[in-house]
Amino acid sequence: MTNVNSSAVRHALNQTTAAREAIGYFIQRILQQFNNVNHSWNDQQSRRLYAIVLDSVTSLRASYGELRSLEESLKKTLDTVEKYEQIGRATRTTAAAGVAAAASVASAGTKTAVSIRPSIKQDKPFSSPKYNAILDQRYGNAVPAARKVFDLFAEKLCILNGDYSGPEPSHYSPAEHGVYYNAAEDEKNVRGAGATYYHELGHMIDYVCMRYQNLMSENAAFHHALVSDGQRLIQCYNNSTPEQRKRAVRNLCEGAWHSCSDLANFATNGHVRGGWGHSEEYCARA
């Protein structure tokens, strides 16, 4: 007999996704750093090193693929468990309450934002009307300042591959001036549908607004603002009641809280970690 609930499965899925993305990041970094030094090397030793690097990357890519398969299995399991839980909840309510709840959910699901996001260049249109509606809704619900920035640079934004399934995680490519990600996966994103779309385009805006020469975010003022926000988050935690702290720790492991988890992780140089974050080496970069 096994007692499984959706929260436990979702937590396992979050951890698996984080591990897969970490491996993808390491693959990128290994290849990037090797390419940086390989330009000036052309001898027998460098060729041996290349063979070692290639073997390492091959092994990492195999692990990446295994984790992706595990992710898909966990997603199916989560879907099954959530459906089972919904059936259980339905049997514990009256018919009238069930009808009222269904009407409420239907109303919330059909509610769309007035604003429609500006179109951007992409390899092909999204096939899912539901996903398009989600992106529109997130755009319409964004704070005015964020929406203004998106509008300002929309014509320069580009999705090079919306069906990307490579070993590296979703990413913006500075060399190609475009984004690689998987729209179908983003529609089922545990961090919230559409999160990857706006996250990666945000990275592109960071480059575009500096005319592809640098990053707007790479300045002392922005760094200070990030650290200040993160430290304030930690201070709020320290001033909370034990019950509030427990709830905060639980929340940091949930997909919807991935940005807060990452911010707390960064602001403490990798010491505080929820379900999402980066390595201490990443946080300590210049």
Protein Blocks (a to p, Z undefined) as FASTA:
>chain_A
ZZddfklmmmmmmmmmmmmmmmmmmmmmmmmmmmmmmmmgccfklmmmmmmmmmmmmmmm
mmmmmmmmmmmmmmmmmmmmmmmmmmmmmmmpcfklmmmmmmmmmmmmmpccfbdcdddd
dfbdcfblklmmmmmmmmmmpcfklmmmmmmmmmmgccfblkbcbfbdcdddfklopadd
dfklmmmomnbghklmmmmmmmmmmmmmnoomacfklcfklmmmmmmmmmmmmmmmmmpc
fklmmmmmmmmmpmklmmmmmmmmmmnnomaccfbdcdfklmmpZZ
